[in-house]
Amino acid sequence: MFTTYRRRWQLSRVRPGDGSPLPPFRLWQLFTRSVFAVDLPGHDGGRFEVDLRPGADGSTSRSPASLYRNGV
């Protein structure tokens, strides 16, 4: 019961993307931002990037995590 409620709550927080490109990673963002990338083999061979901002919370306008596919 609790896991079902938690999963619904998590899915309600997911927002569709706006098509913006992945911002470039700058050296001075070393402690406030992380970018992870993985190339997945498959029928379309997409590249997925995750932009993590550990300092972002409910009081900031940025999401704590953003998922990009092929840089968008």
All heavy atoms as TSV, in Angstrom:
chain	resi	resn	atom	element	x	y	z
A	1	MET	N	N	0.817	-1.194	0.000
A	1	MET	CA	C	0.000	0.000	0.000
A	1	MET	C	C	0.864	1.262	0.000
A	1	MET	O	O	0.643	2.156	-0.796
A	1	MET	CB	C	-0.914	-0.048	1.227
A	1	MET	CG	C	-1.607	1.218	1.536
A	1	MET	SD	S	-3.175	1.240	0.714
A	1	MET	CE	C	-3.786	2.782	1.280
A	2	PHE	N	N	1.830	1.321	0.917
A	2	PHE	CA	C	2.678	2.504	1.002
A	2	PHE	C	C	3.535	2.675	-0.244
A	2	PHE	O	O	3.715	3.793	-0.723
A	2	PHE	CB	C	3.564	2.429	2.247
A	2	PHE	CG	C	4.450	3.622	2.401
A	2	PHE	CD1	C	3.922	4.850	2.741
A	2	PHE	CD2	C	5.809	3.519	2.187
A	2	PHE	CE1	C	4.734	5.962	2.867
A	2	PHE	CE2	C	6.630	4.612	2.311
A	2	PHE	CZ	C	6.092	5.841	2.658
A	3	THR	N	N	4.040	1.576	-0.798
A	3	THR	CA	C	4.873	1.686	-1.999
A	3	THR	C	C	4.061	2.173	-3.193
A	3	THR	O	O	4.562	2.929	-4.025
A	3	THR	CB	C	5.550	0.346	-2.328
A	3	THR	OG1	O	4.546	-0.650	-2.480
A	3	THR	CG2	C	6.507	-0.055	-1.229
A	4	THR	N	N	2.802	1.757	-3.292
A	4	THR	CA	C	1.942	2.219	-4.378
A	4	THR	C	C	1.682	3.717	-4.256
A	4	THR	O	O	1.757	4.453	-5.247
A	4	THR	CB	C	0.600	1.461	-4.368
A	4	THR	OG1	O	0.861	0.060	-4.422
A	4	THR	CG2	C	-0.267	1.867	-5.542
A	5	TYR	N	N	1.393	4.190	-3.051
A	5	TYR	CA	C	1.162	5.616	-2.829
A	5	TYR	C	C	2.419	6.425	-3.126
A	5	TYR	O	O	2.354	7.470	-3.775
A	5	TYR	CB	C	0.715	5.846	-1.381
A	5	TYR	CG	C	0.588	7.307	-1.044
A	5	TYR	CD1	C	-0.481	8.057	-1.531
A	5	TYR	CD2	C	1.541	7.931	-0.265
A	5	TYR	CE1	C	-0.597	9.399	-1.242
A	5	TYR	CE2	C	1.437	9.281	0.028
A	5	TYR	CZ	C	0.371	10.004	-0.453
A	5	TYR	OH	O	0.278	11.336	-0.167
A	6	ARG	N	N	3.572	5.933	-2.678
A	6	ARG	CA	C	4.828	6.640	-2.920
A	6	ARG	C	C	5.139	6.702	-4.412
A	6	ARG	O	O	5.580	7.734	-4.923
A	6	ARG	CB	C	5.969	5.957	-2.172
A	6	ARG	CG	C	7.282	6.717	-2.290
A	6	ARG	CD	C	8.375	6.067	-1.522
A	6	ARG	NE	N	8.598	4.740	-2.077
A	6	ARG	CZ	C	9.313	3.803	-1.491
A	6	ARG	NH1	N	9.856	4.010	-0.332
A	6	ARG	NH2	N	9.485	2.637	-2.068
A	7	ARG	N	N	4.900	5.624	-5.134
A	7	ARG	CA	C	5.152	5.610	-6.575
A	7	ARG	C	C	4.241	6.592	-7.306
A	7	ARG	O	O	4.675	7.299	-8.202
A	7	ARG	CB	C	4.960	4.184	-7.108
A	7	ARG	CG	C	5.248	4.036	-8.557
A	7	ARG	CD	C	6.702	4.227	-8.841
A	7	ARG	NE	N	6.964	4.006	-10.243
A	7	ARG	CZ	C	7.996	4.469	-10.885
A	7	ARG	NH1	N	8.900	5.161	-10.245
A	7	ARG	NH2	N	8.159	4.234	-12.150
A	8	ARG	N	N	2.969	6.645	-6.923
A	8	ARG	CA	C	2.052	7.606	-7.538
A	8	ARG	C	C	2.495	9.034	-7.267
A	8	ARG	O	O	2.400	9.899	-8.137
A	8	ARG	CB	C	0.641	7.403	-7.005
A	8	ARG	CG	C	-0.081	6.262	-7.630
A	8	ARG	CD	C	-1.529	6.279	-7.202
A	8	ARG	NE	N	-2.104	4.977	-7.392
A	8	ARG	CZ	C	-3.132	4.505	-6.727
A	8	ARG	NH1	N	-3.708	5.241	-5.806
A	8	ARG	NH2	N	-3.591	3.308	-6.955
A	9	TRP	N	N	2.948	9.300	-6.051
A	9	TRP	CA	C	3.410	10.639	-5.693
A	9	TRP	C	C	4.642	11.017	-6.516
A	9	TRP	O	O	4.749	12.129	-7.006
A	9	TRP	CB	C	3.720	10.690	-4.203
A	9	TRP	CG	C	4.255	12.002	-3.755
A	9	TRP	CD1	C	3.555	13.164	-3.599
A	9	TRP	CD2	C	5.605	12.301	-3.441
A	9	TRP	NE1	N	4.386	14.160	-3.181
A	9	TRP	CE2	C	5.659	13.654	-3.073
A	9	TRP	CE3	C	6.771	11.563	-3.414
A	9	TRP	CZ2	C	6.829	14.276	-2.702
A	9	TRP	CZ3	C	7.934	12.185	-3.034
A	9	TRP	CH2	C	7.958	13.523	-2.693
A	10	GLN	N	N	5.570	10.070	-6.689
A	10	GLN	CA	C	6.761	10.339	-7.489
A	10	GLN	C	C	6.396	10.602	-8.943
A	10	GLN	O	O	6.955	11.506	-9.580
A	10	GLN	CB	C	7.739	9.170	-7.402
A	10	GLN	CG	C	8.398	9.030	-6.056
A	10	GLN	CD	C	9.186	7.741	-5.934
A	10	GLN	OE1	O	8.985	6.799	-6.697
A	10	GLN	NE2	N	10.070	7.695	-4.948
A	11	LEU	N	N	5.502	9.839	-9.510
A	11	LEU	CA	C	5.106	10.034	-10.896
A	11	LEU	C	C	4.329	11.333	-11.095
A	11	LEU	O	O	4.373	11.915	-12.176
A	11	LEU	CB	C	4.276	8.848	-11.382
A	11	LEU	CG	C	5.049	7.553	-11.607
A	11	LEU	CD1	C	4.100	6.419	-11.953
A	11	LEU	CD2	C	6.088	7.728	-12.690
A	12	SER	N	N	3.654	11.815	-10.078
A	12	SER	CA	C	2.932	13.077	-10.215
A	12	SER	C	C	3.893	14.260	-10.274
A	12	SER	O	O	3.528	15.329	-10.751
A	12	SER	CB	C	1.952	13.261	-9.058
A	12	SER	OG	O	2.644	13.516	-7.853
A	13	ARG	N	N	5.106	14.094	-9.798
A	13	ARG	CA	C	6.092	15.169	-9.814
A	13	ARG	C	C	6.867	15.251	-11.125
A	13	ARG	O	O	7.586	16.215	-11.355
A	13	ARG	CB	C	7.070	14.990	-8.664
A	13	ARG	CG	C	6.403	15.153	-7.315
A	13	ARG	CD	C	7.382	14.979	-6.217
A	13	ARG	NE	N	8.570	15.772	-6.489
A	13	ARG	CZ	C	9.129	16.592	-5.642
A	13	ARG	NH1	N	8.623	16.740	-4.464
A	13	ARG	NH2	N	10.220	17.255	-5.951
A	14	VAL	N	N	6.747	14.280	-11.990
A	14	VAL	CA	C	7.463	14.267	-13.269
A	14	VAL	C	C	6.816	15.264	-14.212
A	14	VAL	O	O	5.601	15.295	-14.369
A	14	VAL	CB	C	7.451	12.854	-13.885
A	14	VAL	CG1	C	8.056	12.862	-15.268
A	14	VAL	CG2	C	8.184	11.880	-12.986
A	15	ARG	N	N	7.633	16.093	-14.827
A	15	ARG	CA	C	7.150	17.103	-15.760
A	15	ARG	C	C	7.738	16.841	-17.145
A	15	ARG	O	O	8.886	16.423	-17.259
A	15	ARG	CB	C	7.570	18.507	-15.307
A	15	ARG	CG	C	7.122	18.863	-13.917
A	15	ARG	CD	C	5.620	19.152	-13.890
A	15	ARG	NE	N	5.185	19.523	-12.554
A	15	ARG	CZ	C	4.516	18.729	-11.743
A	15	ARG	NH1	N	4.225	17.506	-12.112
A	15	ARG	NH2	N	4.133	19.136	-10.556
A	16	PRO	N	N	6.971	17.102	-18.206
A	16	PRO	CA	C	7.525	16.918	-19.553
A	16	PRO	C	C	8.596	17.956	-19.848
A	16	PRO	O	O	8.587	19.061	-19.292
A	16	PRO	CB	C	6.320	17.087	-20.458
A	16	PRO	CG	C	5.360	17.895	-19.670
A	16	PRO	CD	C	5.592	17.544	-18.221
A	17	GLY	N	N	9.513	17.597	-20.715
A	17	GLY	CA	C	10.588	18.508	-21.074
A	17	GLY	C	C	10.119	19.622	-21.992
A	17	GLY	O	O	9.083	19.533	-22.645
A	18	ASP	N	N	10.909	20.682	-22.043
A	18	ASP	CA	C	10.567	21.814	-22.887
A	18	ASP	C	C	11.422	21.874	-24.145
A	18	ASP	O	O	11.321	22.813	-24.918
A	18	ASP	CB	C	10.680	23.122	-22.110
A	18	ASP	CG	C	12.074	23.357	-21.563
A	18	ASP	OD1	O	12.936	22.477	-21.708
A	18	ASP	OD2	O	12.291	24.437	-20.989
A	19	GLY	N	N	12.290	20.896	-24.353
A	19	GLY	CA	C	13.110	20.851	-25.555
A	19	GLY	C	C	14.379	21.673	-25.469
A	19	GLY	O	O	15.042	21.889	-26.476
A	20	SER	N	N	14.727	22.141	-24.280
A	20	SER	CA	C	15.940	22.951	-24.142
A	20	SER	C	C	17.178	22.054	-24.162
A	20	SER	O	O	17.139	20.920	-23.694
A	20	SER	CB	C	15.894	23.762	-22.854
A	20	SER	OG	O	15.829	22.903	-21.740
A	21	PRO	N	N	18.286	22.558	-24.700
A	21	PRO	CA	C	19.511	21.746	-24.753
A	21	PRO	C	C	20.187	21.671	-23.386
A	21	PRO	O	O	19.945	22.491	-22.494
A	21	PRO	CB	C	20.388	22.500	-25.748
A	21	PRO	CG	C	19.924	23.902	-25.667
A	21	PRO	CD	C	18.448	23.840	-25.371
A	22	LEU	N	N	21.044	20.684	-23.244
A	22	LEU	CA	C	21.820	20.512	-22.022
A	22	LEU	C	C	22.832	21.647	-21.918
A	22	LEU	O	O	23.631	21.862	-22.829
A	22	LEU	CB	C	22.551	19.165	-22.046
A	22	LEU	CG	C	23.481	18.859	-20.884
A	22	LEU	CD1	C	22.683	18.691	-19.594
A	22	LEU	CD2	C	24.274	17.605	-21.166
A	23	PRO	N	N	22.811	22.431	-20.826
A	23	PRO	CA	C	23.788	23.508	-20.686
A	23	PRO	C	C	25.193	22.945	-20.527
A	23	PRO	O	O	25.378	21.884	-19.942
A	23	PRO	CB	C	23.361	24.246	-19.423
A	23	PRO	CG	C	22.094	23.655	-18.975
A	23	PRO	CD	C	21.867	22.405	-19.728
A	24	PRO	N	N	26.198	23.629	-21.048
A	24	PRO	CA	C	27.566	23.124	-20.913
A	24	PRO	C	C	28.015	23.125	-19.458
A	24	PRO	O	O	27.609	23.969	-18.665
A	24	PRO	CB	C	28.396	24.087	-21.750
A	24	PRO	CG	C	27.569	25.303	-21.898
A	24	PRO	CD	C	26.141	24.882	-21.789
A	25	PHE	N	N	28.837	22.153	-19.127
A	25	PHE	CA	C	29.374	22.048	-17.768
A	25	PHE	C	C	30.586	22.958	-17.651
A	25	PHE	O	O	31.519	22.886	-18.443
A	25	PHE	CB	C	29.769	20.599	-17.467
A	25	PHE	CG	C	30.233	20.384	-16.062
A	25	PHE	CD1	C	29.321	20.315	-15.027
A	25	PHE	CD2	C	31.579	20.269	-15.777
A	25	PHE	CE1	C	29.747	20.121	-13.727
A	25	PHE	CE2	C	32.011	20.076	-14.484
A	25	PHE	CZ	C	31.092	20.000	-13.458
A	26	ARG	N	N	30.585	23.837	-16.668
A	26	ARG	CA	C	31.676	24.777	-16.443
A	26	ARG	C	C	32.507	24.323	-15.250
A	26	ARG	O	O	32.005	23.681	-14.336
A	26	ARG	CB	C	31.136	26.179	-16.165
A	26	ARG	CG	C	30.151	26.678	-17.186
A	26	ARG	CD	C	30.823	27.008	-18.469
A	26	ARG	NE	N	29.844	27.635	-19.371
A	26	ARG	CZ	C	30.047	27.810	-20.631
A	26	ARG	NH1	N	31.167	27.423	-21.176
A	26	ARG	NH2	N	29.135	28.362	-21.389
A	27	LEU	N	N	33.772	24.685	-15.243
A	27	LEU	CA	C	34.675	24.265	-14.182
A	27	LEU	C	C	34.236	24.788	-12.820
A	27	LEU	O	O	34.365	24.107	-11.811
A	27	LEU	CB	C	36.107	24.723	-14.494
A	27	LEU	CG	C	37.180	24.260	-13.513
A	27	LEU	CD1	C	37.234	22.746	-13.455
A	27	LEU	CD2	C	38.526	24.821	-13.902
A	28	TRP	N	N	33.693	25.999	-12.742
A	28	TRP	CA	C	33.307	26.561	-11.458
A	28	TRP	C	C	32.038	25.902	-10.890
A	28	TRP	O	O	31.660	26.171	-9.765
A	28	TRP	CB	C	33.115	28.080	-11.556
A	28	TRP	CG	C	32.093	28.507	-12.554
A	28	TRP	CD1	C	30.742	28.563	-12.369
A	28	TRP	CD2	C	32.338	28.931	-13.886
A	28	TRP	NE1	N	30.122	28.986	-13.512
A	28	TRP	CE2	C	31.081	29.234	-14.477
A	28	TRP	CE3	C	33.482	29.095	-14.661
A	28	TRP	CZ2	C	30.959	29.679	-15.778
A	28	TRP	CZ3	C	33.333	29.552	-15.947
A	28	TRP	CH2	C	32.087	29.826	-16.484
A	29	GLN	N	N	31.386	25.031	-11.647
A	29	GLN	CA	C	30.214	24.306	-11.169
A	29	GLN	C	C	30.587	22.949	-10.579
A	29	GLN	O	O	29.720	22.128	-10.327
A	29	GLN	CB	C	29.231	24.096	-12.317
A	29	GLN	CG	C	28.670	25.366	-12.880
A	29	GLN	CD	C	27.864	25.122	-14.139
A	29	GLN	OE1	O	28.100	24.163	-14.873
A	29	GLN	NE2	N	26.899	25.989	-14.385
A	30	LEU	N	N	31.850	22.751	-10.305
A	30	LEU	CA	C	32.362	21.458	-9.861
A	30	LEU	C	C	31.676	20.944	-8.600
A	30	LEU	O	O	31.421	19.753	-8.473
A	30	LEU	CB	C	33.868	21.546	-9.653
A	30	LEU	CG	C	34.621	20.255	-9.422
A	30	LEU	CD1	C	34.473	19.342	-10.620
A	30	LEU	CD2	C	36.081	20.545	-9.173
A	31	PHE	N	N	31.352	21.832	-7.657
A	31	PHE	CA	C	30.759	21.392	-6.393
A	31	PHE	C	C	29.250	21.569	-6.335
A	31	PHE	O	O	28.614	21.131	-5.379
A	31	PHE	CB	C	31.405	22.150	-5.232
A	31	PHE	CG	C	32.878	21.889	-5.131
A	31	PHE	CD1	C	33.790	22.879	-5.450
A	31	PHE	CD2	C	33.351	20.662	-4.733
A	31	PHE	CE1	C	35.147	22.645	-5.367
A	31	PHE	CE2	C	34.703	20.417	-4.648
A	31	PHE	CZ	C	35.607	21.403	-4.964
A	32	THR	N	N	28.658	22.196	-7.329
A	32	THR	CA	C	27.217	22.445	-7.292
A	32	THR	C	C	26.450	21.717	-8.395
A	32	THR	O	O	25.221	21.809	-8.433
A	32	THR	CB	C	26.928	23.951	-7.433
A	32	THR	OG1	O	27.459	24.416	-8.669
A	32	THR	CG2	C	27.531	24.731	-6.280
A	33	ARG	N	N	27.142	21.011	-9.271
A	33	ARG	CA	C	26.468	20.352	-10.393
A	33	ARG	C	C	27.257	19.121	-10.823
A	33	ARG	O	O	28.480	19.117	-10.797
A	33	ARG	CB	C	26.375	21.330	-11.557
A	33	ARG	CG	C	25.654	20.805	-12.745
A	33	ARG	CD	C	25.565	21.881	-13.817
A	33	ARG	NE	N	25.023	21.324	-15.029
A	33	ARG	CZ	C	25.314	21.755	-16.234
A	33	ARG	NH1	N	26.119	22.768	-16.398
A	33	ARG	NH2	N	24.794	21.178	-17.284
A	34	SER	N	N	26.534	18.084	-11.239
A	34	SER	CA	C	27.153	16.877	-11.782
A	34	SER	C	C	26.415	16.483	-13.052
A	34	SER	O	O	25.198	16.596	-13.126
A	34	SER	CB	C	27.067	15.720	-10.786
A	34	SER	OG	O	27.724	16.033	-9.595
A	35	VAL	N	N	27.165	16.005	-14.036
A	35	VAL	CA	C	26.572	15.535	-15.286
A	35	VAL	C	C	27.108	14.133	-15.550
A	35	VAL	O	O	28.315	13.914	-15.575
A	35	VAL	CB	C	26.909	16.470	-16.468
A	35	VAL	CG1	C	26.322	15.924	-17.752
A	35	VAL	CG2	C	26.399	17.870	-16.206
A	36	PHE	N	N	26.192	13.195	-15.719
A	36	PHE	CA	C	26.545	11.814	-16.030
A	36	PHE	C	C	25.969	11.467	-17.393
A	36	PHE	O	O	24.856	11.859	-17.715
A	36	PHE	CB	C	25.982	10.857	-14.981
A	36	PHE	CG	C	26.491	11.117	-13.594
A	36	PHE	CD1	C	25.735	11.837	-12.691
A	36	PHE	CD2	C	27.726	10.662	-13.198
A	36	PHE	CE1	C	26.192	12.094	-11.421
A	36	PHE	CE2	C	28.200	10.915	-11.934
A	36	PHE	CZ	C	27.434	11.626	-11.041
A	37	ALA	N	N	26.721	10.725	-18.190
A	37	ALA	CA	C	26.267	10.350	-19.531
A	37	ALA	C	C	26.510	8.862	-19.760
A	37	ALA	O	O	27.468	8.292	-19.246
A	37	ALA	CB	C	27.002	11.158	-20.586
A	38	VAL	N	N	25.625	8.263	-20.557
A	38	VAL	CA	C	25.767	6.859	-20.924
A	38	VAL	C	C	25.261	6.689	-22.355
A	38	VAL	O	O	24.259	7.289	-22.752
A	38	VAL	CB	C	25.009	5.929	-19.939
A	38	VAL	CG1	C	23.526	6.194	-19.958
A	38	VAL	CG2	C	25.304	4.480	-20.227
A	39	ASP	N	N	26.005	5.920	-23.141
A	39	ASP	CA	C	25.580	5.548	-24.493
A	39	ASP	C	C	24.983	4.152	-24.419
A	39	ASP	O	O	25.662	3.200	-24.038
A	39	ASP	CB	C	26.765	5.552	-25.461
A	39	ASP	CG	C	27.297	6.948	-25.700
A	39	ASP	OD1	O	26.483	7.874	-25.814
A	39	ASP	OD2	O	28.524	7.105	-25.770
A	40	LEU	N	N	23.728	4.030	-24.793
A	40	LEU	CA	C	23.049	2.747	-24.740
A	40	LEU	C	C	22.946	2.155	-26.135
A	40	LEU	O	O	22.399	2.786	-27.041
A	40	LEU	CB	C	21.651	2.904	-24.149
A	40	LEU	CG	C	21.595	3.361	-22.700
A	40	LEU	CD1	C	20.153	3.530	-22.272
A	40	LEU	CD2	C	22.299	2.363	-21.809
A	41	PRO	N	N	23.489	0.955	-26.332
A	41	PRO	CA	C	23.340	0.314	-27.630
A	41	PRO	C	C	21.900	-0.173	-27.798
A	41	PRO	O	O	21.249	-0.579	-26.855
A	41	PRO	CB	C	24.314	-0.861	-27.576
A	41	PRO	CG	C	24.444	-1.170	-26.124
A	41	PRO	CD	C	24.259	0.138	-25.401
A	42	GLY	N	N	21.429	-0.095	-28.985
A	42	GLY	CA	C	20.064	-0.538	-29.246
A	42	GLY	C	C	19.668	-0.186	-30.658
A	42	GLY	O	O	20.503	0.102	-31.514
A	43	HIS	N	N	18.377	-0.181	-30.900
A	43	HIS	CA	C	17.892	0.090	-32.251
A	43	HIS	C	C	18.099	1.546	-32.661
A	43	HIS	O	O	18.229	1.837	-33.834
A	43	HIS	CB	C	16.421	-0.289	-32.370
A	43	HIS	CG	C	15.521	0.417	-31.414
A	43	HIS	ND1	N	15.027	1.664	-31.646
A	43	HIS	CD2	C	15.034	0.035	-30.214
A	43	HIS	CE1	C	14.270	2.035	-30.639
A	43	HIS	NE2	N	14.254	1.054	-29.746
A	44	ASP	N	N	18.134	2.489	-31.697
A	44	ASP	CA	C	18.340	3.889	-32.081
A	44	ASP	C	C	19.672	4.439	-31.574
A	44	ASP	O	O	20.105	5.497	-32.022
A	44	ASP	CB	C	17.195	4.760	-31.582
A	44	ASP	CG	C	17.019	4.690	-30.078
A	44	ASP	OD1	O	17.672	3.858	-29.439
A	44	ASP	OD2	O	16.212	5.477	-29.557
A	45	GLY	N	N	20.334	3.748	-30.677
A	45	GLY	CA	C	21.651	4.160	-30.211
A	45	GLY	C	C	21.676	5.529	-29.579
A	45	GLY	O	O	22.470	6.372	-29.947
A	46	GLY	N	N	20.815	5.766	-28.618
A	46	GLY	CA	C	20.719	7.082	-28.006
A	46	GLY	C	C	21.752	7.311	-26.912
A	46	GLY	O	O	22.286	6.381	-26.319
A	47	ARG	N	N	22.036	8.571	-26.673
A	47	ARG	CA	C	22.913	8.984	-25.583
A	47	ARG	C	C	22.046	9.684	-24.543
A	47	ARG	O	O	21.301	10.604	-24.861
A	47	ARG	CB	C	23.993	9.929	-26.084
A	47	ARG	CG	C	24.927	10.416	-25.006
A	47	ARG	CD	C	26.018	11.300	-25.600
A	47	ARG	NE	N	26.885	11.817	-24.604
A	47	ARG	CZ	C	27.998	11.229	-24.172
A	47	ARG	NH1	N	28.349	10.077	-24.703
A	47	ARG	NH2	N	28.744	11.772	-23.243
A	48	PHE	N	N	22.161	9.250	-23.317
A	48	PHE	CA	C	21.373	9.809	-22.237
A	48	PHE	C	C	22.291	10.520	-21.252
A	48	PHE	O	O	23.337	9.987	-20.884
A	48	PHE	CB	C	20.596	8.712	-21.509
A	48	PHE	CG	C	19.520	8.089	-22.356
A	48	PHE	CD1	C	19.790	6.997	-23.147
A	48	PHE	CD2	C	18.247	8.617	-22.354
A	48	PHE	CE1	C	18.809	6.432	-23.934
A	48	PHE	CE2	C	17.262	8.057	-23.134
A	48	PHE	CZ	C	17.536	6.966	-23.927
A	49	GLU	N	N	21.897	11.733	-20.844
A	49	GLU	CA	C	22.636	12.501	-19.862
A	49	GLU	C	C	21.715	12.840	-18.699
A	49	GLU	O	O	20.535	13.115	-18.894
A	49	GLU	CB	C	23.179	13.813	-20.446
A	49	GLU	CG	C	24.219	13.636	-21.518
A	49	GLU	CD	C	23.649	13.710	-22.913
A	49	GLU	OE1	O	22.433	13.879	-23.042
A	49	GLU	OE2	O	24.410	13.579	-23.863
A	50	VAL	N	N	22.265	12.826	-17.496
A	50	VAL	CA	C	21.539	13.225	-16.299
A	50	VAL	C	C	22.274	14.409	-15.705
A	50	VAL	O	O	23.469	14.340	-15.431
A	50	VAL	CB	C	21.454	12.077	-15.272
A	50	VAL	CG1	C	20.719	12.537	-14.032
A	50	VAL	CG2	C	20.781	10.870	-15.877
A	51	ASP	N	N	21.562	15.506	-15.527
A	51	ASP	CA	C	22.111	16.726	-14.941
A	51	ASP	C	C	21.615	16.799	-13.502
A	51	ASP	O	O	20.421	16.963	-13.261
A	51	ASP	CB	C	21.634	17.933	-15.748
A	51	ASP	CG	C	22.247	19.238	-15.270
A	51	ASP	OD1	O	23.196	19.204	-14.472
A	51	ASP	OD2	O	21.780	20.292	-15.719
A	52	LEU	N	N	22.520	16.649	-12.536
A	52	LEU	CA	C	22.165	16.655	-11.120
A	52	LEU	C	C	22.635	17.948	-10.475
A	52	LEU	O	O	23.777	18.358	-10.653
A	52	LEU	CB	C	22.813	15.476	-10.405
A	52	LEU	CG	C	22.385	14.099	-10.863
A	52	LEU	CD1	C	23.198	13.046	-10.147
A	52	LEU	CD2	C	20.926	13.893	-10.603
A	53	ARG	N	N	21.744	18.549	-9.730
A	53	ARG	CA	C	22.076	19.752	-8.958
A	53	ARG	C	C	21.700	19.462	-7.510
A	53	ARG	O	O	20.552	19.660	-7.107
A	53	ARG	CB	C	21.330	20.954	-9.496
A	53	ARG	CG	C	21.733	21.225	-10.931
A	53	ARG	CD	C	21.042	22.430	-11.482
A	53	ARG	NE	N	21.347	22.559	-12.892
A	53	ARG	CZ	C	22.096	23.530	-13.392
A	53	ARG	NH1	N	22.616	24.423	-12.608
A	53	ARG	NH2	N	22.321	23.591	-14.677
A	54	PRO	N	N	22.659	19.010	-6.702
A	54	PRO	CA	C	22.330	18.598	-5.335
A	54	PRO	C	C	21.850	19.732	-4.443
A	54	PRO	O	O	21.168	19.505	-3.464
A	54	PRO	CB	C	23.634	18.007	-4.803
A	54	PRO	CG	C	24.684	18.388	-5.754
A	54	PRO	CD	C	24.040	18.766	-7.035
A	55	GLY	N	N	22.164	20.978	-4.752
A	55	GLY	CA	C	21.720	22.093	-3.938
A	55	GLY	C	C	20.301	22.538	-4.231
A	55	GLY	O	O	19.738	23.343	-3.504
A	56	ALA	N	N	19.690	22.034	-5.293
A	56	ALA	CA	C	18.330	22.443	-5.664
A	56	ALA	C	C	17.322	21.739	-4.760
A	56	ALA	O	O	17.425	20.558	-4.484
A	56	ALA	CB	C	18.050	22.092	-7.117
A	57	ASP	N	N	16.368	22.493	-4.284
A	57	ASP	CA	C	15.295	21.929	-3.466
A	57	ASP	C	C	13.994	22.631	-3.839
A	57	ASP	O	O	13.892	23.245	-4.896
A	57	ASP	CB	C	15.605	22.056	-1.981
A	57	ASP	CG	C	15.860	23.487	-1.550
A	57	ASP	OD1	O	15.742	24.390	-2.399
A	57	ASP	OD2	O	16.171	23.695	-0.382
A	58	GLY	N	N	13.015	22.575	-2.983
A	58	GLY	CA	C	11.718	23.170	-3.286
A	58	GLY	C	C	11.724	24.680	-3.376
A	58	GLY	O	O	10.827	25.273	-3.957
A	59	SER	N	N	12.749	25.335	-2.818
A	59	SER	CA	C	12.775	26.797	-2.825
A	59	SER	C	C	13.454	27.373	-4.067
A	59	SER	O	O	13.430	28.573	-4.277
A	59	SER	CB	C	13.503	27.303	-1.580
A	59	SER	OG	O	14.853	26.895	-1.601
A	60	THR	N	N	14.069	26.537	-4.903
A	60	THR	CA	C	14.730	27.024	-6.111
A	60	THR	C	C	13.867	26.726	-7.328
A	60	THR	O	O	12.988	25.879	-7.292
A	60	THR	CB	C	16.111	26.364	-6.292
A	60	THR	OG1	O	15.936	24.959	-6.400
A	60	THR	CG2	C	17.027	26.675	-5.127
A	61	SER	N	N	14.145	27.422	-8.412
A	61	SER	CA	C	13.358	27.213	-9.630
A	61	SER	C	C	13.852	26.018	-10.433
A	61	SER	O	O	13.145	25.510	-11.287
A	61	SER	CB	C	13.394	28.470	-10.498
A	61	SER	OG	O	14.718	28.725	-10.902
A	62	ARG	N	N	15.097	25.564	-10.206
A	62	ARG	CA	C	15.659	24.438	-10.944
A	62	ARG	C	C	15.245	23.109	-10.321
A	62	ARG	O	O	15.094	22.994	-9.116
A	62	ARG	CB	C	17.189	24.505	-10.940
A	62	ARG	CG	C	17.786	25.674	-11.647
A	62	ARG	CD	C	17.745	25.529	-13.120
A	62	ARG	NE	N	18.294	24.257	-13.543
A	62	ARG	CZ	C	18.529	23.933	-14.778
A	62	ARG	NH1	N	18.284	24.790	-15.713
A	62	ARG	NH2	N	18.997	22.756	-15.089
A	63	SER	N	N	15.088	22.128	-11.157
A	63	SER	CA	C	14.808	20.782	-10.698
A	63	SER	C	C	16.106	20.147	-10.204
A	63	SER	O	O	17.171	20.415	-10.758
A	63	SER	CB	C	14.237	19.970	-11.866
A	63	SER	OG	O	14.132	18.630	-11.518
A	64	PRO	N	N	16.054	19.298	-9.182
A	64	PRO	CA	C	17.290	18.677	-8.708
A	64	PRO	C	C	17.905	17.691	-9.707
A	64	PRO	O	O	19.096	17.432	-9.666
A	64	PRO	CB	C	16.891	17.975	-7.428
A	64	PRO	CG	C	15.422	17.958	-7.403
A	64	PRO	CD	C	14.921	18.984	-8.352
A	65	ALA	N	N	17.105	17.163	-10.633
A	65	ALA	CA	C	17.628	16.244	-11.633
A	65	ALA	C	C	16.874	16.448	-12.949
A	65	ALA	O	O	15.666	16.613	-12.956
A	65	ALA	CB	C	17.480	14.803	-11.183
A	66	SER	N	N	17.638	16.440	-14.042
A	66	SER	CA	C	17.042	16.568	-15.379
A	66	SER	C	C	17.633	15.487	-16.277
A	66	SER	O	O	18.830	15.228	-16.230
A	66	SER	CB	C	17.334	17.937	-15.977
A	66	SER	OG	O	16.810	18.956	-15.177
A	67	LEU	N	N	16.796	14.864	-17.083
A	67	LEU	CA	C	17.223	13.813	-17.989
A	67	LEU	C	C	17.195	14.355	-19.403
A	67	LEU	O	O	16.214	14.965	-19.837
A	67	LEU	CB	C	16.291	12.597	-17.881
A	67	LEU	CG	C	16.573	11.438	-18.801
A	67	LEU	CD1	C	17.907	10.806	-18.477
A	67	LEU	CD2	C	15.463	10.398	-18.719
A	68	TYR	N	N	18.296	14.160	-20.131
A	68	TYR	CA	C	18.407	14.622	-21.516
A	68	TYR	C	C	18.684	13.416	-22.405
A	68	TYR	O	O	19.392	12.493	-22.017
A	68	TYR	CB	C	19.555	15.620	-21.666
A	68	TYR	CG	C	19.327	16.923	-20.936
A	68	TYR	CD1	C	19.724	17.082	-19.621
A	68	TYR	CD2	C	18.736	17.992	-21.584
A	68	TYR	CE1	C	19.502	18.267	-18.951
A	68	TYR	CE2	C	18.527	19.190	-20.937
A	68	TYR	CZ	C	18.913	19.314	-19.622
A	68	TYR	OH	O	18.711	20.496	-18.965
A	69	ARG	N	N	18.145	13.459	-23.615
A	69	ARG	CA	C	18.417	12.413	-24.606
A	69	ARG	C	C	19.023	13.090	-25.821
A	69	ARG	O	O	18.400	13.974	-26.412
A	69	ARG	CB	C	17.144	11.683	-24.991
A	69	ARG	CG	C	17.412	10.588	-25.981
A	69	ARG	CD	C	16.167	9.805	-26.266
A	69	ARG	NE	N	16.485	8.761	-27.214
A	69	ARG	CZ	C	15.590	8.128	-27.912
A	69	ARG	NH1	N	14.325	8.402	-27.770
A	69	ARG	NH2	N	15.963	7.205	-28.753
A	70	ASN	N	N	20.223	12.683	-26.178
A	70	ASN	CA	C	20.980	13.254	-27.285
A	70	ASN	C	C	21.143	14.766	-27.140
A	70	ASN	O	O	21.044	15.512	-28.099
A	70	ASN	CB	C	20.327	12.904	-28.632
A	70	ASN	CG	C	20.346	11.420	-28.905
A	70	ASN	OD1	O	21.275	10.716	-28.510
A	70	ASN	ND2	N	19.324	10.935	-29.577
A	71	GLY	N	N	21.354	15.223	-25.910
A	71	GLY	CA	C	21.626	16.628	-25.648
A	71	GLY	C	C	20.416	17.539	-25.581
A	71	GLY	O	O	20.547	18.729	-25.376
A	72	VAL	N	N	19.212	16.999	-25.725
A	72	VAL	CA	C	17.992	17.826	-25.679
A	72	VAL	C	C	17.058	17.268	-24.644
A	72	VAL	O	O	16.878	16.091	-24.515
A	72	VAL	CB	C	17.289	17.865	-27.056
A	72	VAL	CG1	C	16.045	18.710	-26.994
A	72	VAL	CG2	C	18.239	18.395	-28.098
